[in-house]
């Protein structure tokens, strides 16, 4: 199933990025930081792009976010007919997942905490 493959790829990519992480935070620490507007400092960004139809990308993004939260904080940054971007904070990295209708792509960025 393609949606499962995308979710597995996201989790695998996140796990691989974890090997280079600096600081780590608990879900409670991250929630307090995010609520206060004091975001963790982030290091260099790793980016990957996957080809996927926009509607399927949105479904996969929602499944991925649901799998992470709770306990980790997540926010929808943009949501239109042509773009959807969510930001997630995990124990060792901040992550954005963007779905692009024009190019039928999912763009995943991961930045480990410093």
N, C-alpha and C positions, 0 to 999 in steps of 0.2 A: 504494500500500500504506500503510495507516494507521500501522503501526509505524515505517516509514521517515519518514513525515511528522512524527511526534512526536520522533524523534531529530534530524531536521533542525531542528525548532523549538527544541529544547534547545540545539543548537550555535549556531543563529542568535541566540538569546537571550543565550547566553554571550558570543558575539562582540560583540554590541551593548553589553553591559555593560562589555566590555573598553575601550571608548572613554573611559570615565570612571575607569579604574583609576589607582592611585597607584604603589605599589611592585610590582615583579615579582620572581619567584624562579625558579630552575631546579628541575627535578624533584628533583635531589640535595639542594638546600638545603631544599626542602619536606619531603622524606622525613626528613632529620635533625631538623628542627624538630618534626614530628609525633611521631617516635619519642621525642624528649626531652620531649614535653608542652609545648613552647613554640610555641604556635600564632601565626601571623601576625595582627597587629591588623587588624580589619575595619572598613570604613566602613558607610555606609547600605545597607540591604538593598533590593533590587528583587525583587518577587514577581510570579509569574504563575501562573494556575490553568487547567488544561486538563481538559475532560471526557473520561474514558476508563474503560472497564471495568477493574476491579481486576486481573484476571489478565493482561490486555493491558498494563496499566501496569507490572506487575512485569517482564514480558518486555522491554518497552522500557527500563526502568530498568537491567536487567542488560546489555542490548546497549550502552547509553550508557556504563555504567561500564567495560565491556570495551573500548570504543573509546578511553577516556581512560587507563586503566591497563593495563600500565605505559605510560609512565614515571611518571605522576602518582599520588600516594597517594589512597586512597579507603577509607572504613570504612562498614560497615553499623551504623547507630545503633540501629535497631529493626526487628524482623522477626517479625510475628505473622500470624494469619489475617486481621487487619483493617487492619493498617498496616505499611508498609515505608518506612524512611527511610535514605538513604545520604548521606554527606558526602564531597565531593570537593574537592581543592585543586588548582587549575590555576595556571599561571604568574602570573596577575594577579588572581585572585578565588577565594574559597571559595564552594562551591555545595552546597545540599542539594536532594535530590529525594525527595519523599514521595508514596507511593501510598496512597490512602484507600479502603477497601472500602465503607464506609457511604455515601459520597457519589459513588463512582466518579469520583474526581478525581486528577490529578497536580498537586502543588504544587511549584514550582521557585523557590528563592530564591538570589540571587547577591549577594555582598557583596565589593566590590573591597577590596584591601589598602590600608592607609594607609601 
